[in-house]
Amino acid sequence: MNSKNEKKKSQKTGDKKNTDNAGIESNPERFFNRELSWLEFNDRILFESRDTKHPLLERIKFLSITASNLDEFYIVRVASLRDMQSIHYNERDISGLTVDEQLEKIDQKTRSSMALMYSTYSRSLLPSLQVHGISILDYEQLDKKAKALADRYFMSTLYPILTPMAVDVSRPFPLIYSRQLNICILAVRRNVEDISTSVNSISAGDEELLFATLQVPTVVPRLFEFRTSNGIGFVPIEQIIRANIHLLFTGVDIISTGFYRVMRNADLDIDEDEAEDLLKEIEEQVRMRRYGEIIRLEINEDMDLNLLKYISDALEIDRKDIFCVTGPIDLTFLMRMYSGIAHSYPALCDAPHTPQKPSMFDGTDNILDQIREKDRLMHLPYESFEPVAAFLDQAARDPKVLAIKQTLYRVSKASPIIESLAL
C-alpha cells in the first residue's frame, strides 16, 4: 500500500543507487524484475490449464484463476507503475529497469499470455468439453429451439433489468465501472426529426450515427444454461442481449454492436504517517477507486472501427492500452460454471480431499482447555480445519472473552467462522 510513497521519498532524497536491504549496491544481472517474475508465475498457472494430466473441469478452474490473477495484477501493480510514471519517477529498479521499460515489457508479456489463454480456451478446452456433452456456444451457433429458449429468457429475465444509457449534450458519457462487461451500440435514426432515442451524433459520411452503452447485468449468471440432445449447453448472456438489442430501442436501426470492459487504477495511495484517521482514509480511497484512471480497455476483436474510435475517444484511452480479445471477454465466468456443474461430472474433477484427523487434538470439545494444557501444532490442509473453527466458536461463546481480533481473507459464503463471530 505504501510502495509508491516509499519510492517518492527515495526520489526526494536523491538516492540514485540500487541497493538491497543491507545497503549493499546490487548487480541488476543478479535479479529478476518483480512484475515480470509475477507474470511468469501466472503463466505457470496457465500451463496447468493446458496440462491434459489434470481432469478437464480442473483445467477450466486454472484458466479462470489465470484470468482473475491478471485482472488483479493490472488494477494494482500496473496501476502503481502508472502512478510512478505520472510523477516522472526515473529510478531503475533492482533489476535495472526503468518504469517505462517495465511497462513496455509487461505489455508484451501480457499480450503473449492472453493469446495463449484464449487459444487454450477455444482450441483445447471447448472441444474437450463438447466431447463430454458440455457446450459453450455463441448465439449464432444455437439451433432454432435453443434460440427460442434464449429469446424467452431475454424477455422474461434480462429485458427488465437492462438500462441502455444514451449520450448527448445533456447526458455525458456515463461512468463505466471497472471490470464490468458492457455493450456499446452504434445506430442511425430512421427519422432524424424523431429524437426519442437521442444519443450523441458523430459524422460518418452522409449518415447521422448514434451511440449508446449498456452494462451487462451481474445479478444473473453470466451463462444461460439449456439442455441439449447430448448434455448441457451454455451461451453468454451478452450474446443473447446483443441478438435482441433492437428491442431496447425505437426509431433507430442498429448498425453495429461491440463488447468492452475497462480496468481502472485500484491501487491505494495512502500515507499512514500523515493520515489523521487511517480507517476513514482507507474508506475514502476505496470509495474513490470507482473513479480511478482507466489503464486498460478490452474489446472484441471484430468491433466496428467507428465504434472503437468513439469508445476510445470517450474513455480517453491510448491505442497502446487497448487489448483485442478473441473470445468471451473476462474468462473468470468459468469458475462459476465449474461450481454449477462439477457435482454432475465427478469424473471430470479431482477427487474430493478428505483431511486427516488432527493428531495433536483429542476431538473438538474443550479446545481452549486443550490449548491451555500445551501448545498444539496442525498441518493444513492435510489435517482437518475443525479444531480452528471450534476454537473460534467456543471463544465467541465464552463470556470471559472480551474480543476476537483476526484478519479474514476471502472466506466462503457459508463460513462457520463468520457464523461464530456473528453470535
N, C-alpha and C positions, 0 to 999 in steps of 0.2 A: 504494500500500500504506500510505502514511503520511498520506493526506489527512485522516483523522479526527484523527490525533494533532496535525497542524498546526493544525486548527481548534480542537481542545481547548486548545492552547497560546495561540491567539489569544483564546479566551474567557477564559482565566485572566489574561491581561494587560489585559483590559478594552478591547481595541481595538474601538471602536464604529463605525469608518468603513469604507466600501467603498473600497478603494484598488487601483490597478493595480500592476504590478511596479515601476514607477518611484516609487511612493509618492504619486502624484497622485490626488486624490479623483475618483472616476468618476461619470459620469452614467448611472444604470440604463437610461435610454431608449436608450442607445447600444449596449447589449449584449443578446445572446440568452442565455437560460439554457442551461447546458451540457447538462443532461439532456434537456430538451425539444428542443434542437437535434439531439441524437443520435437521438431518436425520429423526427425529420423525415428524418434521413439514412436510417434503416431503412425509412421509408416509400418512399424513392426506390428502394430495392431491391425493395420490394413492387410498386411501379409497373412495374418491369421484368418481373415475372411476369405482369402484366396486358397487356403490350405484345405485340400479335399479330405484330409485325415479327420477334420472336425465334422460333427453332424451338421447337416445343412442349415437348420434354423439357428445353430450356434454361430455359423458364419454370418448369417443375417445380423445377429446381435453385434458381432465385431465390426461390421461395416457401419452400423448405426452409431456405435461408440466412436469410431473414427471421425464421422461427420460431426458429432456433438463436440468432441475434443477440439476440432479445427475451428468451430464457431467460438468456443471459449478463448482459444488462443488469439483469435483476431480481435475480439472486443476488449481484451485485457492487455495482452503482451504486445501485439502490433500497435494497439492504441497508445500504449506507453511510449513506444518508439516514435509514433507520430507526434506526441506531445513534445518530446525532446527535439524532434526535427523542427517544430514550430518555434522553438526558442533558440534555434541555430546552435544546438549543442554539438560541438565538433570533435569531442574527445573520442579516441578509439577505445573499444572495449578490450578486455584482457586477451581476446583472440586476434586483436589488431584491426578490427573492422570499425568503420565509422557508422553512424546511424543510417546514412543514405545507403551505404554498401549493404548493411544488414537488411534493410527494407527491399532492396533490389534482389538479393539472394532469396529472401523469404518469398517474394512474389514468384520467382522462377520455380522454386521448390514446390510451392503450393499449387501452382497450375499443373505441374507434372503429377503431383499426388492426386489432385482432383480428377485428372484424366484417367488415372489408374482406378480410382474409386468408381467412376461411372462405367468404365469398361468392365470392371468386376461385376457391377450390378446388372448391366444389360447383357453381357456376353456369357457370364458364368452362372450367377445366382438365379436370374429369371428363367433361363431354360431348365435349370435343375429343379426349380420349384414346380414348373409345369409338368415335369416327369412324375411328380408326386401328387398331381391334381390340384396344385395351388397356382393360381394365375393372377398376376398384376398386369392389368391391361389399360391401354388408352381407350377413351370413349369411342373413338373411331373403330376400334377392334371388336367392339361388342356386337353380338348378334341382335336381331330385331327385338327379341324377348327381353334381353338384358338391357337394351337401351330404353325400353318402355319402363322397366323397373327403376332405372336410374332417373328417368324423367319424372316419374311419380315421386321419387324421393326428393327431387329438386322442388317440386311444387308443395309437398307436404311438410318438408323439414328445412330445406335450405332457403327457399324464397322468403319466408317470413323473417329470417334473421340477417338478410343481406341489406347493406346500406351503401348504394353507389354514391360516390362523392364527386360532384361536378366542380369545375374550376372556372371562374370568370373574375371580372374586376371586383366584384363584391364578395367573392368567395375564393380566397387564396389557396394555393396548393396545400392540402391537409398535412398534418403531422403523420409521418409514416413510422410506425413503431419498429424497433429493432427486432430482427429475426422473425418477423411476421410475414407470411406469404400474401402477396397482393396480385390482383389482376388489373392491368391497365387496358383501357378501351379507346380506340380511335374510330370515330364515326363521322358521318356527314348528314346534315339536316335535309330532310326531304323538302321542307318548306322553310326557307331562310327566315321568313317573317314569323314563323312559329318558334318562340324562344322558351317553350315549356321545359325543354331539356337543356337550358342554357349552360354551355360549357365553353371553356376558353378556345378561341379560334386561332389556328395557325395557318399560314398560307401554304398551299400546295397546288400549284397550277391555277386553274380557274375554279377549283372547288374550295369550299369552306370546311376545313377539318375541325372536328370537335374532340375534346379529351375528357375522360373521367377515370377515376380509380376506385377500386373496390377491395376491401380486405377480406381474405378468405377466413371464414369463421373458425374459431378454435374451440368453441363449445360443443362441437360434434367431432366424431372421429375423422381423421384425415382420409381414411379409406372407406368407401362404401362397399359393403360385403354382399354377395349374392351367390346363390347356388348355381353350379354348372353341371353339365352332364356327367363329368368325371371327378367332381370335387367342389372346391370353392373358388370364387373369383373376387377380385378387388379392383376398384377403379378409383383413382384420386378424385376427391370432391371438386377440386379446382377445375378438372376437366369437364365434370358434369355442369358446373356453373358456366364455363365458357361455352359449352354446347347450347345452353339455354339463355345466354346473356341477352339476347334480343327481347326477352320477356320483361326485362328490367327497364327498358327504355321505350319511349313512344316518340313518334315523329322523326326518327333518325334511322339511317341504315348503317349497320356495323361494318366497318372496313377491315379492321384487324384487332386482335387482342394479344396480350402477352402476359407472362408471369414474371414477377420480380420480387426481390427481397433485399433489404438493406441491413447492414450491420453498423451499429453506432458505437462510439467510444464509450465504454462502460468502466474504464479504469478509474478507481477512486484516487483523487489527488488531495490528500489530507495531511496537513502538518500537525502532528499530535502535540507538538510543543506549543503551538500558537492557538490551538482550539480551546475556547473557554469551556465548552461543553462537548466532549468528544461524541457522545451518543447523538446529540442534536446535529452535530456536524455530519456524522455518517448518514443520518436520516435525510438531511438535505441533499447530500451528494447522491444518495440512492434515488431520490425523487428527481433530481436533475439528469439522471442517466438517460431518461427517455428523450431528452433534447440534445444528447451528445452528438458530436460531429460524425457524419457518415463517413466511414472509412472503406466501405466495400459495397458493391452492388452486384447481385447475381440476377441473371436474366436467362430465359430460354434461348437457345442458340438461333432459332428461326424467327426471332422477334422482328417485326417490321421496322425498317430503318427510321421512318418518320416518328414512329412510336418511341424508339430507343433515343432519338435525339431529344424529343420532348421530355422524356423521363430524366435523362442525364442532365439536361439544362435546368429542369425544375429542381432537381436534387443537388445541383451544383457539384457534380462529381466528375473527376477526371477520367479520361478514357482508360488510363492505366489501372484504375481501380474497378473496372468492370470485368466480371467473370461470366463467360457464356457456359451454360450447363447443358449437357447432352442427355437429359433425363429429368425426372422429378426434382424440383428444387427442394433442398433440405431433406436429406435421407434419414433424419432421425425418426421419421414415422415408422421405420422398420422395427424399432424396439416395441412399439405398441402393437404392431401386427404380430410380432413374436409372442407377446403376452396373451394375445387373444386366441391364438391357435395352437400354442405349444401343448396344451392338455389333450388336444385331438390328434397330435402327431408325436407321441413319446419317442418313437424310433428315430425321429429327426433331431432329438435334443440329447444333451448329456444326461446320464443317469443322475437322479437327484442325490445330492450329497447328504449322507447321514453322519453327523458328527458323533464322536465318541463321548462317553460319559466322562466328565472331568475327574481325573484321578485324585486330585487333592481336596475334593469336596465330598462330603458324605450327604448326598442329597441336597435339596434346596431349602430345607427347614432351618430356621435359626442361622441364616447366613452371617448375620452380624456377630453372633457368638462364635461361629467357626473362624471368622477373620480375627476376632479378638484373641482367640486361642493361639494362633500363629499365622504368619504370612502364607498366602496361597498363590500358586503360580498356575496360569492357564495358557494353553496353546490354541489360539484361534486362527482359522476356523476349524481346525482339526478336532477340537473339543467343543462341546455344546456351550452356547452363549447363555443358557438358562441361569447359571449362578449370578451373572451380572444383572440380568433382568430381575431376578428375585431379590438381589441386594438393593436395587433402587426401589423396588416395590415395598420391601419391608422398611426401608428408611423413610419412604414417603408416608407410611402409616404409623411410624414411631413418633409419639408425641414429644419425645426428648430431642428429636432432630429439628433444629431451627431453620436450616436452609440447605438446599442441594444446588451446587454450582457446577456446571459442566458445559462443554461445547458439543452440540449435536450437529452432525454433518450428514445431510441427505438421508434422513430417516425414512422408513417405509410408510405407506399410507395407514397401515394398521399396526403401528409401532407399539409394543407393550410398554416401552419406556415412556412414551408420551402419555399413555393412559395412566401410568403410575404418577407422573409429575402433575397430571391434571386433577388428582384427587384433592 
